[in-house]
Amino acid sequence: MGQHPLLVIGVIVVIVWIVAALLASQIAPYEPLAQDVRNRVQPPSLTHPGGTDELGRDVFSRVLYGGRITIPAGILVIIFGSLLGSTVGAIAGFLGGVWDEIIMRVAELFMAFPTIILAMAVTAALGPDIRNAIIALVVVWWPGYARLMRGLVLKIKTNDYVEAAYCVGAPRRYILVRTIVPNCIASVLVMTTLDIGNAILTFAGLSFLGLGPEPTSPEWGRMVAVGIDYFDQWWTWLYPGMAIATLVIAFNFIGDGLRDIFDPRLR
């Protein structure tokens, strides 16, 4: 870890945000939905460290509570997307033939659309809320993992130890699950770590466009969208924007560090 300072920084930042989100009810000085219109759009002060928004709600408290929405959403997107895509890609690469062609053509069909456009279309079709936004992002994310896992399986299944497993009569399912897939985990892990930041950013983008949680929700992307209408009151959009930026950068640091650790060419 000492040889990868950016990895350490990324881990620390992520841990701080996760702890802050978990302890938001103890740390936040106000309830995230508590309104005080007499003190609307007030700049940061001792009473309101992050200032107040257009309804007098405490921005600092809303940012802390927003971590309970944005961080789990980004992580869930990558967990489900990576599991679905890796499973489909492993099957396609291992079986080959017509199954490989069908699965990869379907994946390429999804990848032909820009990420945010496809996510917007799926969310709009299902209806704007947190669950549907997560489903839409899973639909967007699984093809990348399918292509990655397929390529890894195609490469690994030609190795001598896989051929030896065939020779001793090991079942095909055993060879795939116990011999090939474990050798693909490192590369998939690196990609998932990098993608969590991108998923958080895209989820915030959907919320910014009104396709995420309900408007009153203390979600970071939604807070930025509302803050744009009060651009002169910089605290209304700066703090949630900084929250998104720090988390995305932190996960990128972690992904780069893990890539350096797992790739012997970069050690």
C-alpha positions, -999 to +999 in steps of 0.1 A: +000+000+000+029+024+007+040+021-029+006+033-041-002+066-022-031+074-045-047+041-037-044+049+000-059+084-005-088+069-025-096+043+002-095+069+029-119+092+010-143+064+003-143+052+039-149+088+052-179+092+029-194+059+038-190+066+075-204+100+071-234+086+052-240+059+078-237+084+107-256+112+090-284+112+116-258+118+143-235+142+124-261+163+105-272+194+125-307+194+109-331+171+092-326+169+055-362+179+047-367+205+075-376+238+059-371+274+072-382+298+045-372+328+066-336+317+062-336+306+026-305+308+004-283+320+033-245+317+028-224+293+050-223+303+086-218+288+121-255+280+122-255+265+087-220+253+078-231+246+042-256+274+039-293+269+031-311+262-002-342+278-018-365+264+009-342+271+039-330+235+042-295+230+055-272+221+026-246+204+047-272+180+063-287+173+029-252+164+015-246+140+043-280+123+039-275+123+001-246+099+005-272+073+017-288+075-017-260+081-042-233+058-028-255+027-025-271+033-059-237+034-076-225+003-058-257-016-065-255-007-102-220-021-105-227-052-084-257-063-105-242-051-138-209-069-132-226-101-120-250-102-150-224-092-176-197-115-162-220-145-161-232-139-197-198-132-210-182-162-194-209-185-209-205-169-243-167-173-243-168-208-229-195-222-252-185-203-283-202-209-316-238-197-321-243-189-284-213-166-285-225-149-316-260-143-302-249-130-268-222-107-282-245-092-309-271-084-282-243-068-260-231-048-290-267-036-296-269-021-261-234-007-265-243+011-297-263+037-278-246+064-257-247+055-220-267+084-207-291+084-236-300+047-232-302+052-194-326+081-199-347+061-223-351+031-200-357+053-169-383+074-188-401+042-199-401+026-164-408+059-146-385+082-127-375+068-093-345+053-076-352+017-083-359+023-120-328+045-123-307+016-109-324-009-133-317+014-162-280+017-153-277-021-149-291-024-184-264+001-196-235-014-177-237-052-182-225-054-219-191-040-209-185-067-184-198-093-209-172-083-234-144-082-209-152-116-194-157-132-228-122-120-239-106-132-207-123-166-209-113-170-246-077-163-236-076-184-205-093-215-218-064-222-242-039-224-214-022-258-206-038-262-172-073-260-187-064-286-214-050-308-185-084-305-167-101-317-199-077-346-202-084-358-166-121-358-173-132-328-153-168-317-160-171-286-182-190-267-155-162-274-131-136-262-155-155-230-161-164-222-125-133-235-107-105-232-132-112-203-157-134-178-138-111-174-107-083-163-131-106-135-145-116-120-111-087-096-108-094-078-141-131-077-134-124-063-099-103-035-113-130-026-138-157-026-111-138-003-089-133+022-118-169+019-128-184+027-094-173+063-098-188+064-133-220+048-120-223+074-093-217+102-118-243+088-142-268+082-115-263+118-104-268+128-141-301+111-143-312+128-111-299+161-125-323+156-155-352+147-132-351+110-138-339+099-104-353+102-069-383+125-061-375+162-063-374+168-025-349+139-020-315+150-008-297+134-038-265+150-049-274+153-086-308+167-079-293+192-055-269+204-082-298+207-106-318+229-082-287+249-073-281+258-110-313+279-107-296+298-079-261+300-095-251+331-076-257+313-043-227+290-050-231+269-019-263+254-032-245+236-060-209+236-050-210+212-020-231+184-036-209+188-067-178+185-046-192+154-030-197+137-064-163+148-076-144+136-046-161+102-047-155+097-084-119+107-081-114+084-051-128+054-068-106+061-099-076+062-076-085+029-061-091+013-095-057+026-108-040+013-077-055-021-080-046-023-117-010-016-108-010-043-081-027-070-102-009-063-135+027-077-133+037-055-162+030-024-141+046-035-109 
